[in-house]
Amino acid sequence: MSSERILLVDDEANIIQLSRLYLEREGFQVEAVGDGVSALQAVREKPPALMVLDLMLPQMDGLEVCRRIRAENNPVPILMVTARDDDVDKIVGLELGADDYLTKPFNPRELVARVKAIL
């Protein structure tokens, strides 16, 4: 079992709850925030082993969060999770520095498998 800390960034409580359940079941420690500004603050204050980042967030979208993190040369792995499934959205996310991209709705076991693969 892992004790690595995962930062979940999503404004949908049900996504946070389900993701937390499956990740904690695998031994990960999970911290959750619901907006982009809080995500940046959390990454800067206590860098996680990996960030699961939604794109459509209040205050600052996930693309901007990713852009700012990479501009600071922060190497934290980023798994983008979003309902935006156009090829262009995936390519932009990956070009901005995301390590992987998962579209909603998703199987929470796939989320866990991708987190483990990245780590």
RALIN-V30945 format. One line per field, one symbol per residue. phi: phi as a letter, one per 40 degrees, with the letter a starting at -180 (. if undefined). psi: psi as a letter, one per 30 degrees, with the letter a starting at -180 (. if undefined). A space follows every 10 residues. Layout:
# RALIN-V30945
phi = ???
psi = ???
This chain:
# RALIN-V30945
phi = .cbccbbcba cbdccccccd dcccdcgccb bbbbaccccc cccccadcca bcbcccbcga ccccdcdccc ccfccdcbbc baccbcdccc ccdccchcca abcccbcccc dcccdcccc
psi = klgkkkjkjk gjeeeeeeee eeeefggkkk kklgleeeee eeeeeiklfk kjjlejllek leeeeeeeee fghkgkkkjk jlfjgkeeee eeeeffgkfl kkkkllkfee eeeeeeee.
